[in-house]
Amino acid sequence: MGEETSEKEIPMETGKKIEEGIASWYGPNFHGKLTANGEKYDMNGLTAAHRTLPFNSVIKVKNLENGQSVQVRINDRGPYAKNRIIDLSKKAAKEIDMLGPGTAHVALILMKGDLENSRVTDLKMPTYTVQLASFDNETKAFDHSRKIRGSRVEKINMEGKTVYRVYYGNYIDEDKAKAQKQKLERRGYDGYVKQIQN
């Protein structure tokens, strides 16, 4: 594997733009489920998911298409769709008028937090999750997910067919994902560690 990480200096002072790209948002399907830092996801709070920024960083998200901005606190990991840099809560998306379109071109500005260990320049880093099941039927997928606290259902389009996968957790460290898989197996839920392509 080539070491392609860029060694740019990360601006430490707040108020600096740290990233630019496409934002998306997530809502009802995740409401009340656990976020990656162990909180319950509240789609009506001003929070967001980012792959690498430290939890509790405060980020100003500026919609470059209309100039509107909102401040969010990072409390989850994601997004896992290619070419997306941040996943906003429903309320945060509403504040910058991107609920309808679903995505927007944004700039991320660090307001509070320390990027020392965030690896924010290395967004190609692999992320892992535990896949527990895959269903053709959405209802069955959600029924299965409800049995496993903290799991989530993701809709995947595969060659013209839609499948619903039950995933558990998001991990930057593959060993942590494997340890979680073993814990789930002890509870009677078989699965395997899957790398999510960023």
C-alpha positions in Angstrom: 0.0 0.0 0.0 1.4 3.4 -1.0 1.8 6.0 1.7 -0.3 8.7 0.0 -1.1 10.8 3.1 -0.6 14.5 2.5 1.7 16.1 5.1 0.1 19.6 4.9 0.3 21.6 8.1 -3.1 21.6 9.8 -4.2 25.1 10.8 -4.6 24.9 14.6 -6.2 28.3 15.2 -10.0 28.5 15.2 -12.0 30.3 12.6 -9.9 28.7 9.8 -11.5 26.7 6.9 -10.4 23.1 7.2 -12.3 21.4 4.4 -14.7 22.0 1.5 -16.9 19.5 -0.2 -20.4 18.0 -0.2 -22.6 17.8 2.9 -25.5 15.4 3.3 -28.0 15.0 6.2 -29.5 12.1 8.2 -32.8 11.9 10.1 -35.7 9.7 11.1 -34.1 6.3 10.5 -31.3 7.1 13.0 -33.3 9.2 15.6 -32.9 7.8 19.1 -30.1 5.3 18.0 -26.6 5.6 19.6 -24.1 7.8 17.8 -20.4 6.7 17.6 -19.6 8.6 20.8 -22.4 6.8 22.7 -25.0 9.6 22.8 -28.5 9.1 21.5 -28.9 10.7 18.1 -31.3 13.6 18.1 -32.2 14.8 14.6 -33.5 18.0 16.2 -30.1 18.9 17.7 -27.3 20.7 16.0 -24.9 17.9 15.6 -23.0 16.2 12.7 -21.1 13.1 11.7 -17.5 13.4 10.4 -15.0 10.6 9.6 -12.0 12.0 11.5 -12.7 15.2 13.5 -12.5 14.7 17.2 -15.8 14.3 19.0 -17.1 17.6 20.5 -15.3 19.7 17.9 -17.5 22.7 17.0 -17.6 23.3 13.3 -19.3 26.1 11.4 -20.8 24.6 8.2 -21.3 27.3 5.5 -23.5 26.4 2.6 -21.5 27.9 -0.3 -24.6 27.8 -2.6 -26.6 30.3 -0.5 -24.2 31.8 2.1 -26.1 30.4 5.1 -24.2 28.8 7.9 -24.8 26.8 11.1 -22.6 25.6 14.0 -22.6 21.9 14.8 -20.9 19.7 17.3 -19.3 16.5 16.1 -20.8 13.5 17.9 -20.9 10.7 15.3 -18.8 9.1 12.5 -19.6 9.2 8.8 -20.7 9.9 6.2 -19.8 6.7 4.3 -21.1 7.7 0.9 -18.2 8.5 -1.4 -17.5 12.2 -2.0 -19.4 13.4 1.1 -17.4 15.2 3.9 -20.0 15.7 6.6 -23.4 14.3 7.6 -25.6 16.9 9.3 -28.6 16.4 11.7 -31.9 17.2 10.2 -32.2 20.5 12.1 -28.7 21.6 11.0 -29.6 20.8 7.4 -32.8 22.9 7.8 -30.8 25.9 9.1 -28.8 26.1 5.9 -31.7 25.3 3.7 -30.5 22.0 2.3 -33.3 19.6 3.4 -35.0 19.7 0.0 -31.9 19.1 -2.2 -30.5 16.7 0.3 -26.9 17.8 -0.3 -25.0 21.1 -0.6 -21.5 22.3 -1.4 -20.1 23.5 2.0 -17.1 24.8 3.7 -16.1 23.5 7.2 -14.7 26.1 9.6 -13.2 25.0 12.9 -14.7 27.0 15.7 -13.7 25.0 18.8 -11.5 21.9 19.1 -8.0 20.5 18.6 -7.0 19.0 15.3 -3.7 17.7 16.7 -4.7 14.0 16.4 -7.6 14.1 14.0 -5.8 13.1 10.8 -8.1 15.5 9.0 -5.8 15.7 6.0 -6.0 12.0 5.5 -9.7 11.4 4.5 -8.8 8.3 2.5 -8.3 6.4 5.6 -10.3 3.1 5.7 -13.2 2.8 8.1 -14.7 -0.5 9.4 -18.1 -1.7 10.5 -19.5 -5.0 11.6 -22.1 -6.4 9.1 -24.6 -8.5 10.9 -27.2 -9.3 8.2 -28.4 -8.4 4.7 -32.1 -8.5 3.7 -34.1 -7.9 0.5 -37.0 -6.8 2.7 -36.8 -3.5 4.6 -39.2 -4.5 7.4 -37.2 -7.7 8.1 -34.0 -5.6 8.3 -35.5 -3.2 10.8 -37.0 -6.0 12.8 -33.5 -7.6 13.1 -31.8 -4.3 13.8 -34.3 -3.6 16.7 -33.0 -6.7 18.5 -29.4 -5.4 18.5 -29.2 -2.2 20.4 -26.9 0.3 18.6 -27.1 -1.3 15.2 -28.4 0.5 12.1 -29.9 -0.3 8.7 -28.4 1.0 5.5 -30.1 0.8 2.1 -27.6 -0.4 -0.6 -28.3 -0.3 -4.3 -26.5 -3.3 -5.9 -26.8 -3.7 -9.7 -30.3 -2.5 -9.9 -31.4 -4.4 -6.8 -32.0 -2.8 -3.3 -30.7 -4.6 -0.2 -31.0 -3.6 3.4 -27.9 -4.3 5.5 -27.7 -4.3 9.3 -24.4 -2.8 10.5 -23.0 -2.2 13.9 -20.6 0.6 14.8 -18.0 2.6 12.8 -14.4 2.1 13.6 -11.1 3.6 12.3 -9.2 0.8 14.0 -9.8 -2.7 12.4 -8.9 -4.4 15.7 -11.6 -2.5 17.6 -14.1 -3.6 14.9 -13.0 -7.3 15.4 -13.3 -7.0 19.2 -16.8 -5.7 18.8 -17.7 -8.5 16.4 -16.5 -11.0 19.0 -18.7 -9.3 21.7 -21.7 -9.5 19.3 -21.0 -13.2 18.6 -21.0 -13.9 22.4 -24.5 -12.4 22.4 -25.5 -14.8 19.6 -25.2 -12.4 16.6 -22.9 -13.6 13.9 -21.2 -11.0 11.6 -18.1 -10.0 9.9 -15.9 -7.0 9.7 -16.4 -5.0 6.5 -14.2 -2.2 5.3 -16.2 0.8 4.1 -14.7 2.6 1.2 -14.3 6.4 1.8 
